[in-house]
Amino acid sequence: MAGERILVVDDEEAIREILCSMLSNAGYETRQASSGLKALEVLNSSPEFELMLSDLMMAEMDGIALLERVKETFPDMPVIMVTAVHDISVALAAIRNGAYDYLLKPFEREQLLAMVKRVLEHRRLRLENRAYQSNLESLVAARTEQLRQAMSDLERSYDITLEALGDALDLKDAETEGHSKRVTAFTIAIARAMGLSSEKIRVIARGAFLHDIGKMAIPDAILRKPGALTEEEKEIMKEHCARGYHMLRKIPFLTEAADIVYSHQEKWDGGGYPRNLRGEEIPLGARIFAVADTLDAITSDRPYRAAQTTRAAMEEVSRFSGTQFDPDVVRVFLNMPESIWEDLRRQINSQITRYNYPDKFVGSKAEMKVV
């Protein structure tokens, strides 16, 4: 391309003049330097050059030393070495040090211009490719951010769906709302203390929140029965684990959570239901939930007894470690501060009250989220 700038370096003035004349007549802008040191001065004080032609054998600083300095500071500027030494090893050494090509003296005008054109075209394509790669990376980064935001929005819509499912269950069982939110908060606290990842905790939290969703399929006569259930009714009630699993497993973002719903009544020693799973056959989220569920059950009021203390709940969980509960989960639970459970209970109950009596509080249902 006409107008491209070329630096000609040679300690023989006649050679410099001949090279510059040939290049200028072809439309290139040229500058001269009589040594390697002079070339570095020109490069450091002048606009960027597209190409440098340098003699190989020069006093003060030879062409190889100049080449090494130039490639450090101006890596995008190609260099053609010009030499009268007809020794292929010398030319190869120059190329190994970063020269694009070499030109043997004496040379024809057409030979010089063809090489210069080829080198400059290669430089242009390399820079265009780099710009393309940079633009592509920026585009990928932008698209990735768009996808991340879309996934974030989708996840928010998922959690709104969870609330809707929870609300539907609340209509059937008035005690479920407070219990589901508290046990979810307790489950999250234990999972965090165990060092689980945020993504894993989100899955476990969804399973904990929806653990009783299968009760929507249990007849109201059994679900709301004020007295004791018959053996037959107990068996029907136990079906809520499998029913909840089958309700959720076909929803892609709840597949893993559905396994927790299916297994939340299993016991470490295999004495639970519905599949009599044992030990680590039980999903980790379900094992964590079992401890959180017992904690909430013991520290909540029941029609047949008043709420007991957190210490009593901890003692109960400790007593059944290795039979009902995973010993590793129990160990983490027992090492957590007792105050955290009452703080979480108070926070969840306050949010529920604020929602149920909106005229007395400022806030929205969205503030009740624990995930």
LOMAR-806603 format. One line per 2 residues: their letters; for each residue x negated, y, z negated of C-alpha. Coordinates in steps of 0.001 Angstrom, whole numbers. Layout:
BEGIN
a	X Y Z | ...
END
This chain:
BEGIN
ma	0 0 0 | -1483 3364 1037
ge	-2582 5638 -1774 | -3690 2883 -4142
ri	-6769 3878 -6152 | -10011 1939 -5876
lv	-13220 2464 -7856 | -16406 1636 -5942
vd	-19438 843 -8096 | -22910 416 -6568
de	-26346 1806 -7400 | -27049 2392 -3684
ea	-25419 5595 -2465 | -25367 4462 1170
ir	-23402 1332 294 | -20937 3374 -1784
ei	-20393 5816 1067 | -19808 3058 3592
lc	-17301 1269 1349 | -15441 4462 483
sm	-15294 5498 4151 | -13794 2169 5207
ls	-11232 2265 2392 | -10293 5922 2822
na	-9698 5438 6537 | -7318 2609 5608
gy	-5327 4979 3366 | -6744 4147 -53
et	-7891 6712 -2624 | -11449 6070 -3762
rq	-13897 7190 -6409 | -17541 6322 -6806
as	-19753 5310 -9713 | -23537 4818 -9405
sg	-23876 2369 -12315 | -21958 184 -14715
lk	-22127 2830 -17448 | -20876 5531 -15047
al	-18040 3215 -14021 | -16926 2858 -17641
ev	-16970 6661 -18029 | -14771 7049 -14959
ln	-12363 4353 -16073 | -12008 5802 -19560
ss	-11395 9369 -18323 | -9350 8865 -15145
pe	-5912 7476 -14308 | -5644 3726 -13959
fe	-7209 2210 -10884 | -5522 -610 -9012
lm	-8844 -2238 -8033 | -12585 -2092 -8644
ls	-15308 -3168 -6218 | -18611 -3626 -8016
dl	-22090 -4580 -6952 | -23464 -7554 -8807
mm	-27133 -6538 -9141 | -27471 -3100 -10740
ae	-29860 -1432 -13196 | -28811 -536 -16777
md	-25687 -2702 -16686 | -25274 -5416 -14088
gi	-22005 -6386 -12467 | -21316 -9314 -14840
al	-21727 -7149 -17963 | -19514 -4461 -16417
le	-16948 -7098 -15496 | -16777 -8376 -19076
rv	-16246 -4856 -20469 | -13643 -4027 -17842
ke	-11586 -7189 -18416 | -11432 -6402 -22146
tf	-10119 -2863 -21656 | -8327 -3059 -18301
pd	-7119 -6660 -17968 | -4612 -5822 -15225
mp	-7193 -4319 -12872 | -8630 -6938 -10495
vi	-12319 -6850 -9665 | -14090 -7854 -6459
mv	-17802 -8497 -6853 | -20006 -7398 -3938
ta	-23354 -9141 -3687 | -26253 -9778 -1323
vh	-27209 -12919 -3239 | -26147 -15888 -1117
di	-26049 -18260 -4059 | -22700 -19894 -4718
sv	-23515 -20341 -8415 | -23796 -16570 -8817
al	-20409 -16048 -7193 | -18801 -18761 -9311
aa	-20239 -17217 -12467 | -18605 -13913 -11544
ir	-15247 -15614 -10987 | -15536 -17502 -14283
ng	-16032 -14158 -15985 | -12822 -12778 -14521
ay	-13578 -11540 -11018 | -10750 -12104 -8564
dy	-13084 -12801 -5633 | -16520 -11941 -4230
ll	-17717 -10361 -995 | -21118 -11163 537
kp	-23238 -8423 2098 | -23290 -7666 4924
fe	-19546 -7809 5675 | -17229 -6609 8399
re	-14658 -3831 7901 | -11777 -6204 8650
ql	-13123 -8702 6121 | -13242 -6022 3422
la	-9769 -4659 4130 | -8204 -8130 4328
mv	-9635 -9046 929 | -8575 -5738 -632
kr	-5066 -6124 737 | -4841 -9679 -583
vl	-6086 -8696 -4044 | -3753 -5713 -4348
eh	-783 -7792 -3210 | -1625 -10406 -5830
rr	-1814 -7664 -8498 | 1513 -6221 -7416
lr	3221 -9612 -7539 | 1715 -10370 -10948
le	2942 -7070 -12385 | 6376 -7527 -10825
nr	6575 -11007 -12306 | 5579 -9673 -15724
ay	8229 -6958 -15478 | 10754 -9581 -14438
qs	9776 -11787 -17369 | 10034 -8828 -19736
nl	13440 -7886 -18378 | 14502 -11518 -18545
es	13391 -11759 -22172 | 15295 -8566 -22968
lv	18353 -9946 -21201 | 18066 -13255 -23035
aa	17654 -11411 -26344 | 20718 -9289 -25598
rt	22760 -12318 -24550 | 21563 -14205 -27610
eq	22706 -11357 -29838 | 26060 -11285 -28041
lr	26391 -15031 -28583 | 25401 -14676 -32236
qa	28011 -11956 -32704 | 30618 -14037 -30891
ms	29816 -17032 -33077 | 29988 -14815 -36161
dl	33398 -13500 -35080 | 34513 -17052 -34323
er	33377 -18206 -37750 | 35323 -15364 -39350
sy	38396 -16485 -37449 | 37739 -20007 -38670
di	37666 -18840 -42266 | 40911 -16934 -41716
tl	42325 -20245 -40461 | 41136 -21889 -43672
ea	42964 -19280 -45715 | 46099 -19941 -43695
lg	45790 -23670 -44381 | 45235 -22911 -48061
da	48300 -20663 -48120 | 50391 -23406 -46590
ld	49311 -25764 -49364 | 50026 -23130 -52011
lk	53647 -23103 -50886 | 53889 -26790 -51790
da	51776 -26787 -54956 | 51714 -23622 -57070
et	48678 -24784 -59061 | 46492 -25358 -56021
eg	45419 -21792 -55216 | 43558 -21049 -58410
hs	42067 -24528 -58590 | 40881 -24572 -54957
kr	39148 -21211 -55206 | 37541 -21928 -58562
vt	36294 -25371 -57614 | 34919 -23938 -54355
af	33015 -21254 -56265 | 31668 -23872 -58691
ti	30643 -26132 -55813 | 28808 -23300 -54058
ai	26931 -22414 -57256 | 25705 -26004 -57731
ar	24779 -26368 -54042 | 22706 -23182 -54212
am	20968 -24388 -57377 | 20087 -27566 -55481
gl	18371 -25464 -52800 | 20637 -26399 -49898
ss	20618 -24292 -46736 | 23231 -21601 -46135
ek	24700 -23574 -43235 | 25022 -26714 -45356
ir	26614 -24725 -48172 | 29191 -23260 -45769
vi	30217 -26771 -44683 | 30428 -27997 -48276
ar	32406 -24924 -49337 | 34984 -25551 -46615
ga	35326 -29166 -47681 | 35726 -28114 -51312
fl	38337 -25486 -50484 | 40379 -27910 -48379
hd	39910 -31014 -50543 | 43624 -31227 -51380
ig	44943 -30257 -47929 | 46241 -33819 -47446
km	48823 -33147 -50158 | 50794 -31249 -47513
ai	51749 -34694 -46198 | 52823 -36004 -49616
pd	56601 -35889 -50247 | 57669 -33006 -52500
ai	59509 -35451 -54774 | 56140 -36954 -55691
lr	53921 -33869 -55436 | 56188 -31738 -57653
kp	57448 -34474 -59957 | 57311 -33078 -63512
ga	56931 -36447 -65219 | 54521 -39339 -64887
lt	54225 -41020 -61499 | 55100 -44657 -60975
ee	52397 -47037 -59715 | 53908 -46921 -56262
ek	53949 -43095 -56344 | 50322 -43039 -57491
ei	49342 -45092 -54467 | 51168 -42671 -52200
mk	49443 -39740 -53907 | 46070 -41367 -53314
eh	46767 -41213 -49587 | 46112 -37458 -49605
ca	42359 -38059 -49086 | 42840 -39986 -45838
rg	45699 -37764 -44720 | 43580 -34647 -45221
yh	40694 -36248 -43332 | 42877 -37115 -40346
ml	44328 -33590 -40347 | 40891 -31947 -40172
rk	38568 -34324 -38320 | 39782 -33307 -34857
ip	39035 -29635 -35548 | 35405 -29193 -34323
fl	34243 -26708 -36963 | 35758 -28831 -39765
te	34382 -32237 -38747 | 31730 -32332 -41480
aa	34043 -30733 -44021 | 36603 -33450 -43225
di	34166 -36100 -44499 | 34032 -34294 -47840
vy	37831 -34159 -47970 | 37939 -37907 -47245
sh	35417 -38729 -49979 | 36164 -36283 -52798
qe	37731 -38999 -55012 | 34903 -41497 -54595
kw	32681 -42377 -57590 | 28940 -42960 -57771
dg	29390 -46561 -58976 | 31887 -47436 -56230
gg	34970 -47282 -58446 | 36686 -44443 -56581
yp	39021 -44324 -53603 | 40028 -44608 -50783
rn	36963 -46537 -49461 | 35108 -47519 -52651
lr	31948 -45776 -51420 | 28899 -46115 -53642
ge	25889 -43892 -54353 | 24516 -42038 -51358
ei	27194 -43535 -49113 | 29255 -40654 -50505
pl	28547 -37359 -48672 | 26412 -35004 -50767
ga	29091 -32313 -50606 | 31632 -34703 -52123
ri	29202 -35642 -54903 | 28673 -31969 -55755
fa	32405 -31318 -55572 | 33131 -34167 -58028
va	31152 -32390 -60751 | 32701 -29006 -59946
dt	36191 -30515 -59889 | 35763 -32114 -63310
ld	34407 -28850 -64717 | 37480 -26954 -63526
ai	39916 -29658 -64665 | 38554 -29733 -68209
ts	38281 -25938 -68588 | 41783 -25234 -67192
dr	45140 -25373 -68967 | 47239 -28436 -68223
py	50886 -29127 -69131 | 49728 -31856 -71508
ra	46756 -30009 -73110 | 45047 -26638 -73458
aq	41830 -25729 -71656 | 38664 -27003 -73281
tt	35249 -25314 -73470 | 32541 -25351 -70832
ra	30324 -27206 -73305 | 32952 -29952 -73579
am	33061 -30219 -69792 | 29260 -30464 -69606
ee	29250 -33227 -72193 | 31932 -35114 -70262
vs	29983 -34842 -67009 | 26784 -35947 -68768
rf	28565 -38976 -70271 | 29654 -40228 -66848
sg	26361 -39538 -65042 | 25453 -42624 -63026
tq	28975 -44010 -63062 | 31360 -41325 -61814
fd	28743 -38728 -60864 | 25468 -38539 -58953
pd	22709 -38270 -61602 | 20704 -35790 -59500
vv	23699 -33455 -59163 | 24428 -33797 -62887
rv	20835 -32914 -63741 | 21027 -29705 -61714
fl	24441 -28853 -63175 | 23302 -29315 -66776
nm	20268 -27068 -66220 | 22389 -24154 -65008
pe	23369 -21372 -67478 | 26752 -21991 -69098
si	27701 -18345 -68641 | 27838 -18685 -64850
we	30967 -20841 -64981 | 32996 -18457 -67128
dl	31828 -15507 -65004 | 32950 -17263 -61820
rr	36268 -18302 -63373 | 36956 -14761 -64529
qi	36078 -13331 -61115 | 38259 -15798 -59172
ns	41221 -15427 -61536 | 40931 -11638 -61306
qi	41031 -11762 -57523 | 44065 -14045 -57566
tr	45864 -11696 -59961 | 45025 -8707 -57805
yn	46502 -10466 -54783 | 49628 -11661 -56565
yp	50304 -8188 -58019 | 49107 -5826 -55283
dk	50911 -2768 -56692 | 48647 -2858 -59764
fv	45326 -3292 -57971 | 43357 -1881 -55065
gs	41941 -4495 -52709 | 42850 -7059 -50123
ka	43029 -10793 -49885 | 39813 -10778 -47903
em	37993 -9924 -51136 | 38888 -13343 -52523
kv	36465 -15053 -50179 | 33807 -17076 -51930
v	32080 -18427 -48788
END
